């Protein structure tokens, strides 16, 4: 039986660092806001607090899907996690 390897946190951090700028661009495009405002909107969201946690699996969603979840949060104050997350 193969031993389970420890999860490499740096891999998750790398994925997140690549994904965040793409989400920021989507926010800028969809909301017609500056990059500073897009960063503020994302980083102050409940979704971002969950995106920071590897086990939520939200990091594997597309930037567009994440923006749709953000729009739901901004409109309703709640988010619905996709089944695949």
C-alpha positions, 0 to 999 in steps of 0.5 A: 500500500502506498504511503500518503504524501503530505500535501504541499501547501506551496502548490495550493499557494501557487494556484491561488496566486495564479487564480486571484489576478484572473478573478480580479480581472473578471471583477474589473470587467463585470463591475467596471471598477479599478483594480484597487476596488476589485481587490478590495471587493474580493478580499473583503468577501466571504468567498475569499475567506473560503477560497483561502482554504484548500479543502473547500476546493473552490480554487479549481473553479474558473474565474468566471464561476468564482465571479458568479458566486461573488455576484450572488454574495453581493446581491443576496449576502449568501453564497451557494457552493457548487456541488463540485467544490 
